[in-house]
Amino acid sequence: QRLIGWCSENNLALNTKKTKELIIDFRKKQGDHPPLHINGERVDRVSSFRFLGTHISADLRWSTNTHSLVKKAQQRLYFLRSLRKVNLPQQLLVSFYRCSIESVLTQHPGVVWQQFCG
């Protein structure tokens, strides 16, 4: 209720269709969490969501985010292979790799490689 009051005081409107509820609860005996309502509308409860390009999950593990980054890199590798088949110069292929694939893998460097190193 305080959030709704603060938003109205500052001329902001909460969009319940875009609002998600993520419960992070590491207690051994997890209680029942009542649904969240904003202005009489129920907010969707999710187990993970994407925020500023990073996937956040309820267990706070990086696996969802890592899988997403690897999938994006694999899709772009397909295009790199397609470009190589049409015999583009190696310099262009390297530029494409650095701009579209390497940038994805180094966006969150510790996240991607943490999965494979330990």
C-alpha positions as CSV (number, residue, x, y, z in Angstrom):
1,Q,0.0,0.0,0.0
2,R,2.9,2.4,0.7
3,L,4.2,1.8,-2.9
4,I,0.8,2.7,-4.4
5,G,0.7,5.8,-2.3
6,W,4.2,6.8,-3.2
7,C,3.5,6.3,-6.9
8,S,0.4,8.4,-6.8
9,E,2.2,11.2,-5.0
10,N,4.9,11.2,-7.6
11,N,2.5,11.0,-10.6
12,L,3.5,7.4,-11.5
13,A,1.2,4.6,-12.5
14,L,1.9,0.9,-11.9
15,N,1.1,-1.3,-14.8
16,T,0.0,-4.6,-13.3
17,K,0.3,-6.3,-16.7
18,K,4.0,-5.6,-16.8
19,T,4.6,-6.1,-13.1
20,K,5.9,-9.5,-11.9
21,E,6.3,-11.0,-8.4
22,L,9.4,-13.1,-7.8
23,I,9.6,-14.7,-4.3
24,I,13.0,-15.5,-3.0
25,D,12.7,-17.6,0.1
26,F,15.6,-19.8,1.4
27,R,14.0,-20.7,4.7
28,K,13.8,-24.5,5.4
29,K,10.2,-24.3,6.2
30,Q,8.7,-22.1,3.5
31,G,5.3,-20.6,4.4
32,D,2.4,-19.9,2.1
33,H,2.8,-16.5,0.4
34,P,-0.5,-14.8,-0.3
35,P,-0.9,-13.3,-3.8
36,L,0.1,-9.7,-4.4
37,H,-2.7,-7.3,-5.5
38,I,-2.1,-3.8,-6.8
39,N,-5.3,-1.6,-7.2
40,G,-7.4,-4.8,-7.0
41,E,-5.5,-6.6,-9.8
42,R,-3.5,-9.7,-9.1
43,V,0.2,-9.6,-10.0
44,D,1.6,-12.5,-11.9
45,R,4.0,-14.7,-9.8
46,V,7.0,-16.0,-11.8
47,S,9.9,-18.3,-11.0
48,S,12.3,-16.2,-13.1
49,F,12.3,-13.0,-15.2
50,R,14.5,-10.8,-17.3
51,F,15.6,-7.5,-15.9
52,L,18.0,-5.2,-17.8
53,G,19.1,-8.1,-19.9
54,T,19.9,-10.4,-17.0
55,H,17.7,-13.4,-16.2
56,I,17.0,-13.6,-12.4
57,S,15.6,-16.8,-11.0
58,A,14.0,-17.5,-7.6
59,D,16.9,-19.7,-6.6
60,L,19.4,-17.0,-7.5
61,R,21.5,-19.3,-9.7
62,W,23.0,-18.2,-12.9
63,S,21.9,-21.3,-15.0
64,T,18.9,-19.6,-16.6
65,N,21.0,-16.5,-17.6
66,T,23.9,-18.7,-18.8
67,H,21.6,-20.8,-21.0
68,S,20.1,-17.7,-22.5
69,L,23.5,-16.2,-23.3
70,V,24.8,-19.5,-24.8
71,K,21.6,-19.8,-26.9
72,K,22.0,-16.3,-28.2
73,A,25.7,-17.0,-29.1
74,Q,24.8,-20.3,-30.8
75,Q,22.2,-18.5,-33.0
76,R,24.7,-16.0,-34.1
77,L,27.4,-18.7,-34.7
78,Y,24.9,-20.1,-37.3
79,F,25.0,-16.8,-39.2
80,L,28.8,-16.7,-39.0
81,R,28.9,-20.2,-40.6
82,S,26.5,-19.0,-43.3
83,L,28.7,-16.0,-44.0
84,R,31.8,-18.3,-44.2
85,K,30.1,-20.5,-46.8
86,V,29.8,-17.6,-49.1
87,N,33.5,-17.0,-48.9
88,L,33.6,-13.6,-47.2
89,P,37.1,-12.3,-46.4
90,Q,38.4,-13.5,-43.0
91,Q,38.7,-9.9,-41.7
92,L,34.9,-9.4,-42.2
93,L,34.2,-12.7,-40.5
94,V,36.4,-11.8,-37.5
95,S,34.6,-8.4,-37.3
96,F,31.2,-10.1,-37.3
97,Y,32.4,-12.5,-34.6
98,R,33.7,-9.7,-32.4
99,C,30.6,-7.5,-32.8
100,S,27.9,-10.1,-32.6
101,I,29.2,-13.1,-30.7
102,E,32.1,-12.1,-28.5
103,S,30.1,-9.2,-27.2
104,V,27.4,-11.6,-26.0
105,L,29.9,-13.9,-24.3
106,T,31.7,-11.0,-22.6
107,Q,28.6,-9.1,-21.6
108,H,28.7,-10.9,-18.2
109,P,32.1,-12.7,-18.4
110,G,32.0,-14.3,-14.9
111,V,28.5,-15.6,-15.4
112,V,29.1,-17.6,-18.5
113,W,32.4,-19.1,-17.6
114,Q,31.5,-19.7,-13.9
115,Q,29.3,-22.6,-15.0
116,F,32.1,-24.4,-16.8
117,C,34.9,-23.7,-14.4
118,G,33.5,-24.8,-11.1
